Amino acid sequence: MSGSAAPGGSSSPGDRRTGAHWFEDLADFVGPAYLRYSFTKGTDQEVGFLVDALGLSKGSHVLDVGCGPGRHARALAARGCKVVGVDIAERFVRLAADGAPRGAAFVRGDARRLPVRPAFDAVISLCQGGFGLPADPSAPDDDSVLDAMAAALRPGGRLALTAFSSYFLVRHLEDSDTFEASTGVNLERTTVKDGEGGESEFDLWTACYTPRELRMLAAAAGLRVLGLWSVTPGAYDRRSPDMEHPELLLLGERVASSRLPEGPQVGGGSSPERRRP
Ligand SMILES: C[S@@+](CC[C@H](N)C(=O)[O-])C[C@H]1O[C@@H](n2cnc3c(N)ncnc32)[C@H](O)[C@@H]1O
């Protein structure tokens, strides 16, 4: 796993367990050692920035999509938010739930078909948390992921997601990268370390984006763009998009008349009949 970017991937999408996302093999292997990677070390700064940008306060209902071991969800719950974390990797869901603070709940699920009730005050998806990790790298379907996240918001609710920057990736292409120009998906072959000194090779597929693509996807999902910035993990800032920072951070707001279908089940915002995390 590279130090600056949050990736994905097993040996190949074709040899993974039937129906599983390729990231699950990586999560099973790396386990808690995921939190040793440098890009996970700036959680406090990221959460402080997001609390302000998303207008969160005690009691806000937040959905963390592709939550991994729950570092943002747990930090937000510690600040008094009610957080539901969703991740496709069972191992990460178990790690997230283990010893989680009051107010944080975790569930296994797919970002494209979120197992949550709508009306969250905010949705976050950080370090390619489901957005930008295509299950089928030949046909990225991040539009479905963004639609599902927008549908989980109450009207006026806010979304913050990060996506890997195409500009940065191409400008700083490394020997281990193979960038597919027609899909915008980068394949990186990398060595991942577990916590016991073990190493394994993984292929990581990351769908990369330009600022214009993110704006267009956001509009199609019924989101008004409030901000779009170039950021580095652990150093979120309101910096105009450039080619020197690895991630783009999109801040959007669900417009009242969104065309989106509403999803089923867990958690959710302000309706009294909804099950709380
Ligand atoms: C690089 S990790 C980021 C985790 C966390 N957001 C963070 O910032 O540390 C990407 C996460 O997205 C999850 N993921 C990938 N595709 C997903 C999908 N379709 N639905 C739900 N989770 C997904 C992976 O299992 C993994 O935990």
The ligand as an ORCA input file, in Angstrom:
! r2SCAN-3c Opt
* xyz 0 1
  C      -8.887      2.604      1.711
  S     -10.161      2.062      2.753
  C     -10.737      3.582      3.515
  C     -11.349      3.298      4.850
  C     -11.707      4.527      5.667
  N     -12.709      5.334      5.002
  C     -10.485      5.333      5.974
  O     -10.445      6.511      5.616
  O      -9.576      4.797      6.608
  C     -11.481      1.746      1.629
  C     -12.637      1.036      2.283
  O     -13.731      1.000      1.387
  C     -14.360     -0.260      1.517
  N     -15.126     -0.510      0.299
  C     -14.655     -0.674     -0.949
  N     -15.672     -0.862     -1.812
  C     -16.801     -0.832     -1.076
  C     -18.173     -0.959     -1.389
  N     -18.601     -1.179     -2.643
  N     -19.071     -0.861     -0.390
  C     -18.670     -0.658      0.897
  N     -17.372     -0.527      1.248
  C     -16.451     -0.598      0.280
  C     -13.212     -1.217      1.741
  O     -13.616     -2.438      2.303
  C     -12.332     -0.391      2.652
  O     -12.611     -0.603      3.991
*
